[in-house]
Amino acid sequence: MTVTSAVTPSSNTHLAPHPVPVAESARRIRDVLPDLVRQAPVGVGVVRKDRTVAYRNDEFARIMGVAAETAAVPKLGLFRQADGAPLPAEREPLVQLFRAGRTTTEERLVLQRLDGGSVDVSLTMAPIVDANREVVGSILYVQDLTADLEDASLREAF
């Protein structure tokens, strides 16, 4: 008996249009995953404990205030409260993550960008743990809320 997975292809993947064995399906997904992350409509980054960025897609670089063609985003910017006020150290998402492994889901914050500007973002992040269950990094999903907030402001004005 063969176990299969009904993975449906999209127009930009190389997945078969019929059920394939689970191991083959997993291999195909793993093969296209880097391209999917690169094209994601949100910023995706992997950050080390010292706030250096180990991996990022182009949207993550843009949100951070770094040109997409820049090879690296040196360090993650600082987060502020939604009203722009500084976050107390104990509320800073990365501090909470590295101290207690706390996951953050869709928290609205202001990111102080590396180019000196700031941007309203929705932040979701989770710890990356090693074999000893020690938090060694974080994966971040950052969505730029600027357009959404501008649309809301325009609606309120009328």
Residue, then its C-alpha position, 0 to 999 in steps of 0.5 A: m500500500t502506498v501512502t499518497s498526498a494530494v498536493t495541488p500544484s500552483s502555476n509557479t511550482h513544479l508539483a505534479p497534478h496528481p497524488v504522489p507519494v508523501a516522501e516525493s511530495a515533501r521533497r518537491i515542496r522542500d525544493v520550491l520552498p526557498d522560492l516561495v519564501r523569497q516571493a512571500p508578500v510579508g517580510v520573513g527573517v531569521v534573527r540571532k540572539d545578538r539581533t543580527v539577521a541570518y536570513r531575510n527575503d527582499e520584503f524583510a529588507r525593504i521593511m527594515g529600510v535596506a535596499a533589496e540588493t544589499a547582501a545583508v541586513p546588519k541588525l534588526g531595528l528597534f520596536r516601539q509601541a503602536d503610538g511610537a513610545p519606547l517599549p519597556a525592555e521587558r516588553e520588547p518582543l525579542v527580549q521576551l522570546f530569548r528569555a522565555g521562548r515567548t511567541t508573538t502573534e500579529e502584534r502591532l508595533v512601530l519598527q525603527r528602520l535602519d535608514g532612520g525612518s519608522v514603519d507600522v508593522s504587524l509582527t509574528m515571531a517564534p523561537i528557533v531551538d537547538a537539540n538541547r531546547e535552547v533558544v538560539g534564534s527567531i523566525l520573524y514574519v513582518q507585515d508593513l501596515t502603512a497602506d492599511l493605516e493610510d486607507a483607514s485614515l482616509r475613510e475616517a476623514f470622509 
